[in-house]
């Protein structure tokens, strides 16, 4: 039985000084994944901050960038064996986009659990659109009410936002984002700019489930998602 809670922290650390995963240049390399950790100890997932589309529209072009689905995963235990996982349907639709990592762990089953976790959350079904992120979301604070400014400034790195009243032409799930970077600009007007990543989950725009238990039984393996 493998509890995969915490693997979001592994992915979020990729490309930094993490000693748990040593893999440069991996895609995607973002800091959004830590938001998935430790929800087990809360009544549920943190509620997203609602951001009306009108706050983003009117003075900036909105550029949506689709994420590259990860279709195969190979995780090597440092000094040991390699575990692999693959989503054949996603691979046929989007090509062989590989995740690879070296994992330092005392539990050999962690490599298999991480490889399966990556495929569960970063592959994309052929019937789904790839998850989308925003390289830049700009909000002008000038002219906002105090409650509106408080809401905007309450957003920090790792905060989940939900963009309401977005155009129907947006890709599925694009309204659900996690803020990765924040920049403040003070000039003729005061602006806040966010860099975001898509919410992590098995379906675009839907967070979770975060826990998977692989339970060996007499006639095979049952996988339960929570």
C-alpha positions as CSV (number, residue, x, y, z in Angstrom):
1,X,0.0,0.0,0.0
2,X,1.5,3.3,-1.0
3,X,0.3,6.7,0.2
4,X,1.2,9.2,-2.5
5,X,0.4,12.3,-0.5
6,X,3.3,14.6,-0.8
7,X,4.4,13.8,-4.4
8,X,3.1,17.2,-5.4
9,X,5.9,18.6,-3.3
10,X,8.4,16.6,-5.3
11,X,7.1,18.0,-8.6
12,X,6.9,21.5,-7.2
13,X,10.6,21.2,-6.3
14,X,11.8,20.1,-9.7
15,X,14.4,22.5,-11.1
16,X,15.3,23.9,-7.6
17,X,17.7,22.7,-4.9
18,X,15.6,19.7,-3.9
19,X,17.6,16.7,-2.9
20,X,14.7,14.4,-3.3
21,X,14.5,14.7,-7.1
22,X,17.6,15.5,-9.2
23,X,16.4,16.1,-12.7
24,X,17.1,19.4,-14.6
25,X,15.1,20.7,-17.4
26,X,12.0,18.6,-16.8
27,X,8.6,19.8,-18.1
28,X,6.6,21.2,-16.5
29,X,8.7,22.9,-13.9
30,X,6.5,24.9,-11.7
31,X,5.7,25.7,-8.1
32,X,2.0,25.1,-8.2
33,X,2.1,21.5,-7.0
34,X,2.7,22.3,-3.3
35,X,-0.9,23.4,-3.0
36,X,-2.0,19.8,-3.1
37,X,-0.1,18.9,0.1
38,X,-1.6,18.3,3.5
39,X,-5.2,18.9,2.5
40,X,-5.8,15.6,4.4
41,X,-5.5,17.6,7.6
42,X,-8.1,20.2,6.6
43,X,-11.8,20.0,6.3
44,X,-11.2,20.0,2.5
45,X,-9.4,21.8,-0.3
46,X,-8.9,25.5,0.3
47,X,-11.6,27.6,-1.4
48,X,-10.3,29.4,-4.4
49,X,-10.3,33.2,-4.6
50,X,-12.9,34.3,-7.1
51,X,-11.6,36.8,-9.7
52,X,-14.2,38.2,-12.2
53,X,-13.1,38.0,-15.8
54,X,-14.0,41.7,-16.1
55,X,-11.1,42.6,-13.8
56,X,-8.7,41.0,-16.3
57,X,-10.3,42.2,-19.5
58,X,-10.3,45.5,-21.4
59,X,-6.6,46.7,-21.2
60,X,-4.5,43.6,-21.9
61,X,-4.4,40.7,-24.3
62,X,-4.9,37.4,-22.5
63,X,-2.6,34.6,-23.7
64,X,-3.5,31.1,-22.8
65,X,-0.7,28.5,-23.1
66,X,-1.6,24.8,-23.2
67,X,0.5,22.5,-21.0
68,X,2.4,19.6,-22.7
69,X,0.8,16.3,-21.5
70,X,3.2,13.9,-19.9
71,X,2.5,10.5,-21.4
72,X,5.3,8.2,-20.1
73,X,7.1,8.3,-16.7
74,X,10.4,6.7,-15.6
75,X,11.4,7.1,-12.0
76,X,14.7,5.6,-10.9
77,X,15.6,4.9,-7.2
78,X,19.0,6.3,-6.6
79,X,21.4,3.4,-7.1
80,X,18.6,1.0,-7.8
81,X,15.9,0.0,-10.2
82,X,13.6,2.1,-12.5
83,X,9.8,2.1,-12.3
84,X,7.8,3.1,-15.4
85,X,4.2,4.0,-16.2
86,X,2.5,5.0,-19.4
87,X,-0.9,6.2,-20.7
88,X,-1.2,4.6,-24.1
89,X,-4.2,6.6,-25.2
90,X,-2.6,9.9,-24.3
91,X,0.7,8.8,-26.0
92,X,-1.1,8.0,-29.2
93,X,-2.9,11.4,-29.2
94,X,0.0,13.6,-28.1
95,X,3.2,11.7,-28.7
96,X,5.9,10.3,-26.3
97,X,6.4,13.1,-23.8
98,X,8.5,11.6,-21.1
99,X,8.9,12.5,-17.4
100,X,12.1,11.1,-15.8
101,X,13.5,11.6,-12.4
102,X,15.9,10.1,-9.8
103,X,14.3,9.6,-6.4
104,X,16.3,9.2,-3.2
105,X,14.1,7.1,-0.9
106,X,14.3,4.2,1.5
107,X,11.1,2.7,0.2
108,X,11.5,1.1,-3.2
109,X,7.7,1.3,-3.9
110,X,7.9,5.1,-3.9
111,X,9.3,5.1,-7.5
112,X,6.4,3.1,-8.8
113,X,3.9,5.3,-6.9
114,X,5.5,8.5,-8.2
115,X,5.5,7.3,-11.8
116,X,1.8,6.4,-11.7
117,X,1.0,9.7,-9.9
118,X,2.6,11.7,-12.7
119,X,0.7,9.8,-15.4
120,X,-2.6,10.1,-13.4
121,X,-2.2,13.9,-13.1
122,X,-0.2,15.0,-16.2
123,X,-1.5,12.8,-19.0
124,X,-4.4,14.0,-21.0
125,X,-7.2,11.9,-22.4
126,X,-7.7,12.2,-26.2
127,X,-11.2,13.5,-25.5
128,X,-9.9,16.3,-23.2
129,X,-8.1,19.5,-24.1
130,X,-4.6,19.9,-22.6
131,X,-4.6,21.8,-19.3
132,X,-4.0,25.6,-19.9
133,X,-1.9,28.1,-18.0
134,X,-1.5,31.9,-18.2
135,X,2.0,33.4,-18.6
136,X,0.5,36.7,-17.5
137,X,-2.7,37.8,-15.8
138,X,-2.7,41.6,-15.1
139,X,-5.1,43.3,-12.7
140,X,-5.3,47.1,-12.2
141,X,-5.8,48.0,-8.6
142,X,-6.4,51.7,-9.4
143,X,-10.1,52.4,-9.1
144,X,-10.9,49.2,-7.2
145,X,-12.9,49.3,-3.9
146,X,-11.2,48.4,-0.7
147,X,-12.8,44.9,-0.5
148,X,-11.8,44.3,-4.1
149,X,-8.2,45.3,-3.4
150,X,-8.1,43.2,-0.3
151,X,-9.2,40.2,-2.2
152,X,-6.6,40.7,-5.0
153,X,-3.8,41.4,-2.5
154,X,-4.7,38.3,-0.4
155,X,-3.5,36.1,-3.3
156,X,-0.1,34.7,-2.7
157,X,2.1,32.1,-4.4
158,X,0.3,28.8,-4.3
159,X,-3.2,30.4,-4.0
160,X,-5.8,28.9,-6.2
161,X,-8.0,31.3,-8.1
162,X,-11.2,30.8,-10.0
163,X,-12.0,33.2,-12.9
164,X,-15.8,33.8,-13.1
165,X,-17.8,34.8,-16.1
166,X,-15.0,33.8,-18.5
167,X,-15.8,33.6,-22.3
168,X,-17.2,30.3,-23.4
169,X,-14.4,30.0,-25.9
170,X,-11.9,29.4,-23.2
171,X,-10.4,25.8,-23.0
172,X,-12.1,23.5,-20.5
173,X,-10.7,24.0,-17.0
174,X,-8.8,27.2,-17.9
175,X,-10.8,29.2,-15.3
176,X,-9.2,27.2,-12.5
177,X,-5.6,28.3,-11.9
178,X,-2.9,28.3,-9.2
179,X,-0.7,31.5,-8.8
180,X,3.0,30.7,-9.2
181,X,4.5,34.2,-9.5
182,X,3.5,37.8,-8.5
183,X,4.8,41.1,-9.6
184,X,3.7,44.6,-8.5
185,X,4.1,47.6,-10.7
186,X,3.7,51.2,-9.5
187,X,3.5,53.9,-12.1
188,X,0.6,56.0,-13.4
189,X,-1.5,53.1,-12.1
190,X,-0.9,50.3,-9.7
191,X,-1.0,46.9,-11.2
192,X,-0.6,43.3,-10.0
193,X,0.6,40.7,-12.4
194,X,0.2,36.9,-11.8
195,X,1.9,34.0,-13.5
196,X,-0.3,30.9,-13.2
197,X,-0.4,27.1,-13.7
198,X,-3.4,24.8,-14.1
199,X,-5.0,23.2,-11.1
200,X,-3.6,19.7,-10.7
201,X,-6.1,16.8,-11.1
202,X,-7.2,13.9,-13.2
203,X,-9.5,16.2,-15.2
204,X,-8.9,19.8,-16.5
205,X,-10.0,22.4,-14.0
206,X,-10.9,19.8,-11.3
207,X,-8.6,19.5,-8.3
208,X,-7.7,16.0,-7.1
209,X,-8.2,13.3,-6.0
210,X,-5.0,13.4,-4.0
211,X,-4.7,10.0,-2.5
212,X,-4.4,6.7,-4.2
213,X,-4.1,3.4,-2.5
214,X,-2.8,0.4,-4.4
215,X,-4.1,-2.6,-2.5
216,X,-2.9,-6.1,-3.5
217,X,-5.7,-8.7,-3.5
218,X,-5.8,-12.3,-4.5
219,X,-6.9,-11.7,-8.1
220,X,-4.9,-8.6,-8.9
221,X,-4.5,-4.9,-7.8
222,X,-7.4,-2.6,-6.9
223,X,-6.7,1.1,-7.2
224,X,-8.8,3.5,-5.1
225,X,-8.8,7.2,-5.6
226,X,-9.9,9.7,-2.9
